[in-house]
């Protein structure tokens, strides 16, 4: 994805990247730098969304996710990477996060 495409994906959709980060966190592919940034951002997120907790709890609350959402996401990640492998394709964690969010969480 080019920088321009990346920027346009998130324009006027500030929660979108947070949700993708949640997906990356659930499949244990969130970078340490991004995890640290989100941790530092948590007080601001609490203020914006009026939800207390860590950034993952805030995203889950805002999106009305069930408590087992991380396990559901991880299961889907495993299934989709296997399907991709069988088809000779590599599914990157970011591609999966975008696909998951687009198909399941964002209208």
N, C-alpha and C positions, 0 to 999 in steps of 0.2 A: 504494500500500500504506500503510495506516495505521501509526502507531507501534506500536500494540498487535500488529498482524499481523506487523510486522517483528520485534518482540521474541520473539513466540511461535515464529517460524520458526527462530530461533537458540537457543532454550532447550534446554539439555542437548546442544547440537551445536556446540561451539566451533570445530571445524574447518570447518564449513559456510561461514562468511563468508570464511575464508581461501581456500577453493576458489573461491568466487565472485570474489574479488579476483584470483585467478590467471587466471580466464577474462577478466575485464575487462582485466587486463594484456596477455593474449594478443591481444586485439582493439584494444589501444591506447586504451582508454576508462577506465583507472584514474585517478582524480583524483590530482593532485600531492600533495595533503594526505594522502590515504590511502596513496600510495606511500611518502611520508616516514615515516608512522606505522609501516608494515610494516617499513621499513628499520631503524627504531629498535627494533622488536620482535624483530628477528632473533636476537640473543643469547638471549633468553628462549625463542624457538621452537627454537633449537638444543638448549637444555637440556631442554625438554619432550619433544621428539621424538627426541632423541639422534641428530641428523643435522647435519652441518656443511655450510655453504654460505649463499647468500643465501636470502631467504624463498621465492622461486620454486622454487629447488632443493629446499628442505625440503618444500614442498607436493607437488612432483612425486615426491619419494622416498617420502613417507608414503602417497601415493595410487597408487604404482607406475605412474606415467604414462610412456609411451614418450618418447624424446628429441624426437620430432617433434610432440608434443602441441600446442604453441602454433600451429604451422602448421595442424594439423587443426582446431583451434578457430576460427582465423581464417577458414578456408575455409567452415566451417559457418555462421559469422556472416554472411559475404557471401551465401551461398545463402539463408539464412533472412530476411535483410533484404530481399532481392529478392522472395521469395515474399510477404512481408508487404506490400511496396510494391504488388505486382500485385493484392493483395486490398484495397487501400485502407486498410491498417493501418500504424501506426508501431510498430516493435519497438524498445523502448529497450534500451540496453546492459544495464541491470540486469535487465530481463525476460529477455533472452537468457541472461544468466549464470545466473539461477535455473532457467530451463528446461533449459539444458545440464546443470547440476549434477544436477537432479532426474532427468533422463532417462538420464544416462550414468555418474554417479559415486557417487551416494548411494543406498543401499538403503533 
